[in-house]
Structures are given as structure tokens and as C-alpha cells.
Amino acid sequence: MARRTRTSTLSVVLALAAACLLAQLALTPLSAAFISPRAEQKNVEVPAVLGALAALGTSLPAQASYNWNGPLTGSEICSTKPIVWLIYPLCDPVFLVSPIYLFPITLIVFGSLITVLNLLIPATQPDEDLR
């Protein structure tokens, strides 16, 4: 008898799941099943233009005051393509404004400063008793 109870319980659960699936399919329109309809958009260009102008406006001060040369400006190594991508800030210092070049330089400088400070100041060393 226990086997019959399990079979009838399983068939009731499967019938309930099938009924829920059919109700879901019947109540949901096919066009809105996966993709919601597009809303009317008005004046979408204005915020896009303002965002582009704001992004360009941040680089204008660096370009306007650009009258200095790097230590390697005009040298042959600044025209050799594979290596110049690594040393662009030495050839043209305006690249120091770019986060692509500034972040690694900042990471190296601060990383080395913190390492030297940790080695020189004994208070920053881990306590031997806590190991």
C-alpha cells in the first residue's frame, strides 16, 4: 500500500506542475514572453551628447597646457612600435594623464614605498608572538 501512495503523490505533483505550466503559457502573451516591448524614447541624443562632452572636457586641460617634452622625445626608440607601448610616458608625458599608463606607475611607486617603509620601521613588522 505504501507504494501506491507514493505513486499517487508523484502523479498529483506532476499533474499540478503541468497545470501550472499550462496556466503560465496561457496567461503570458507570446510576444512578451522573453523580450519586453520597447518604450517610446524621446530626446535620447541629448544625454548621450552631454556625456560625451563631459568625457572630452576632462581631457582638455591636459591637452591645452601641453608644452613639455619627455626625456625620450624624438629618439629612435619612440618610433619602435612594440617597445614604445611600454614607455609612452617617457616619449610623450601627456600619457601620464591616461589611466592606462598612470595606474601601473602609481602602483609601482606606492608599492615600493610601502615595502621600504615596512622594512625600515620595526613597528610595522608582524609580532613574533602572534605567529
N, C-alpha and C positions, 0 to 999 in steps of 0.2 A: 504494500500500500504506500510505503514511503516513496517508491519510485514513481508512482502515478502522480503524487502530489508535486514532486519536482518537475515532472514533465508538464503538468498543467500550469504551474507557476511560470516556467520558462516560456510556454506558449502565450500566456497572458502578457508577460513583459514584452515579448516580440510583437504581439498584436498592438500593444499600446505604443511602442516605438514606431511601428508602421503607420498608425493613425496620426501620431504627432508629425511624422514626415509628410504625410499627405495633406494635413492641415496647413503646414508651413508652405508647401508648394502651391496650394490653392489660394492662400491669402496673400502671398507675395507676388506682385506682377513680375513677369519675366524680364522686362526692360530694366527694372530697378534691383534685380537680384544681386548683381555683382558691382555695378557701376552706378553711382548716384547721378541723377541728371545735372547738367551744368546750369549754374545760376547765371542770370544776366550780369555781365560785368560792364561797368561804366567807368570811364576815365582811368583805365588801368595803367596807361602810359605815364601819367603824371608822377605817381610814387616811384616808378622804375627810373625815370629821368632824375628825380631828386636823389635817389640812392646812388646813381652813377655819378652825379655831380659831387655828392659828399665824398665818395671814394676818391675821385680825382682831385678834389680840393685839398685832401690831406697830403698829397704828394707835391703840390705846387710850391710850398715854401722851400723844400729841398731843391727843387729844380731852379727856383728863382735866385737863390743865393749860391748857386754853383759856380765858383770861380777858382777852385783849388785843384791841384793835381796830386795824384798819388805818387808814391816813391817809384813805381814801375811804369808810370805813364809814358807811352811812346816807345817802350822797349819791345824787343822781338818776342819775348815770352808772352806779352799781352795779345799777340795775334795768333798764337798756337792754341787751337781750339780745345783739345782735351784738358790741358792743364789750366787754361785761363778760367774755366768754370770754378776752379777751386780758389783762385787768387784774384777774382774780380775786385774785391775791395782794395787791393793794393794797386790795381791798374786804374780804377775809377772809383774814388771814395763815395760817390753818390749811392753806391750799392750798400753802404752801411745803413742806409735808411730802410732797405728792404729786409723784412723779417726773415727771409730765406737765408740771408747771409749774416744777419745780426744775431740771430738766436744761437748758432753754433759758437760764434765768437764770445758771446756773453756767457754761454755755458762753460767754455774752456776757461775764461778769466775767473768767473766766480768759483768754479770747481777747483781750480788750482789755489785760489786764495783761501778757500775753506780748508783744503787739505793742508796747506802750510800752517794755517792758524791752529788746526788740530794737532799738528806735530810739535809746534812751538810752545803752546800753552798747556801745561800739565793738567790743569783743571778740566780740560775737555777730553782727557783720556778716560776710558772706562775704568771703573774701580775693580781692582783685582779680587776683592772680597765678594763681589756680586756675581762672579763667573761661575 
